[in-house]
Amino acid sequence: MAGKEDNLYGKDTSKRKVGLNFNFGLEIDGMVEISFMKVSGISSEVEFLTYNEGGVNDYEHHIPTKVKYSNIVLEKGVTKSDVLFKWFKRIQAGIIEKKNFSVILWNNEFKVIKRWNFIEGYPVKWSLSNFEALGNGVSIESIEFTHNGFNT
């Protein structure tokens, strides 16, 4: 029988081996913003060139050329904080401020399980959810970042 330290979802969260997807935050310039509801778009892929070698008809050679990174999209409930919106407005005005930022995954005791560090990013899109007179949902602010790669 496995001990509680071996249980992926055990009561002792300090020994949990996997991070649950609801304990996360964003850190920009050393300041943590933990009010995000959703982070998406953390991915990369290697693009490649396909090469057919003369006389070899059973397969194609795939030669890696470059790494492509997707944009990161962050969603949160609308609050008084307008730090990210002001940064986006400066980008719109042509003042490009590239910053390193991190998405951090914590355990229930807010100890870091994993950190994804994004290099030279900045906001490229900002949007607000629809307002509905008959609705009762939370107003959602969405901000999309481009970046020059990431590491862990």
C-alpha positions, 0 to 999 in steps of 0.5 A, a space after each residue: 500500500 502506498 504512503 500518503 507521500 506517493 498519492 498524487 492527490 493526497 492530503 499532504 499537499 506539500 508532497 503532491 507530485 502534480 500541480 492542480 490547474 487552479 493554483 497559478 499566477 503571473 509574475 511581471 517584474 517581480 510582482 505577482 498578480 494571482 487573480 487570473 482565472 485562466 491561462 492558455 497558449 503555453 506551447 511551442 513547436 519545431 518547424 521543419 523543412 521536408 527534403 526528398 532524397 533522390 533514390 529514397 522513395 520510402 520516406 522524407 527527411 525532416 530537417 528542423 529549422 526554427 522554434 515557433 511559440 504561441 501567444 499566451 492568453 490570460 483571462 481574469 475578472 475585471 478589477 480596479 487594477 489597470 496595470 496590464 491595460 496601461 502597458 497595452 495602451 503604451 504598446 498601442 502608442 508605439 512605446 514597446 516595453 518588452 518584459 520578462 514574465 512568469 506563469 507560476 504553478 503553486 501547491 496549496 501552501 503557495 510553494 512553487 511547483 513549476 515556473 514557466 519563464 517567458 522572455 521579452 514579452 509584451 501585450 498584443 491584444 486586450 478584450 473585454 467580455 460582453 455586457 448583458 442586461 439579463 446576465 449574471 456572470 463575471 465580466 472577464 478581461 482578456 489580455 494576449 502576450 507575444 514573447 520570444 520563447 520560454 524556459 522552465 
